[in-house]
Amino acid sequence: MDLSLENKKIELIQWLSTLNDKMLIDKLMELRNKEKTDWWNEISADEKKSIEKGIQDANKGELTSHSNVKGIYEKWL
């Protein structure tokens, strides 16, 4: 039987409270810090430029409707 999310959290908290292994705790801290990393800092310069261009286009009202895009790409959906 799979534990519910809340039960898993409680189990992890209990386990973590008993840990004395500094190296394991450091690894867990690294994982936690990585999870807090902003995805913007992880993407390439080209991806950032593309997103910024999309925002500029949207701000100028240069948008394509969802139904139009869906029609164009329907054969792949």
C-alpha positions as CSV (number, residue, x, y, z in Angstrom):
1,M,0.0,0.0,0.0
2,D,1.4,3.4,-1.0
3,L,1.7,6.0,1.7
4,S,-0.3,9.2,1.3
5,L,1.8,12.3,0.6
6,E,1.2,13.6,4.2
7,N,2.3,10.3,5.7
8,K,5.5,10.3,3.5
9,K,6.3,13.8,4.7
10,I,5.9,12.8,8.3
11,E,8.0,9.7,7.8
12,L,10.8,11.8,6.1
13,I,10.7,14.3,8.9
14,Q,11.0,11.6,11.5
15,W,13.9,9.9,9.7
16,L,15.6,13.3,9.1
17,S,15.4,14.1,12.8
18,T,17.4,11.0,13.6
19,L,20.2,11.5,11.1
20,N,23.8,12.1,12.3
21,D,25.6,11.6,9.0
22,K,26.9,15.0,8.0
23,M,27.7,14.0,4.4
24,L,24.1,12.7,3.9
25,I,22.7,15.9,5.4
26,D,24.9,18.0,3.2
27,K,23.7,16.1,0.1
28,L,20.1,16.6,1.2
29,M,20.8,20.3,1.6
30,E,22.3,20.4,-1.9
31,L,19.2,18.8,-3.3
32,R,17.0,21.2,-1.5
33,N,19.0,24.2,-2.8
34,K,18.9,22.9,-6.3
35,E,15.1,22.6,-6.1
36,K,14.9,26.3,-5.1
37,T,16.9,27.3,-8.2
38,D,15.1,29.7,-10.5
39,W,14.6,27.9,-13.9
40,W,15.4,31.2,-15.6
41,N,19.0,30.9,-14.5
42,E,19.1,27.3,-15.9
43,I,18.1,28.0,-19.5
44,S,20.3,29.1,-22.4
45,A,20.7,32.6,-23.7
46,D,18.8,31.7,-26.9
47,E,15.8,30.4,-24.8
48,K,15.8,33.6,-22.8
49,K,15.8,35.7,-26.0
50,S,13.0,33.7,-27.4
51,I,10.9,34.1,-24.3
52,E,11.6,37.9,-24.1
53,K,10.6,38.2,-27.8
54,G,7.4,36.4,-27.1
55,I,6.6,38.8,-24.2
56,Q,7.4,41.8,-26.5
57,D,5.1,40.4,-29.2
58,A,2.3,39.9,-26.7
59,N,2.8,43.4,-25.3
60,K,2.4,44.7,-28.9
61,G,-0.8,42.6,-29.4
62,E,1.0,40.4,-31.9
63,L,-0.7,37.2,-30.8
64,T,-1.9,34.0,-32.5
65,S,-5.1,32.5,-31.1
66,H,-5.0,29.1,-29.5
67,S,-7.5,27.7,-32.0
68,N,-5.3,28.9,-35.0
69,V,-2.2,27.3,-33.5
70,K,-4.1,24.1,-32.7
71,G,-5.2,24.0,-36.3
72,I,-1.7,24.4,-37.6
73,Y,-0.2,21.7,-35.3
74,E,-3.3,19.4,-35.1
75,K,-1.7,16.6,-37.1
76,W,1.0,16.3,-34.3
77,L,-1.3,16.5,-31.4
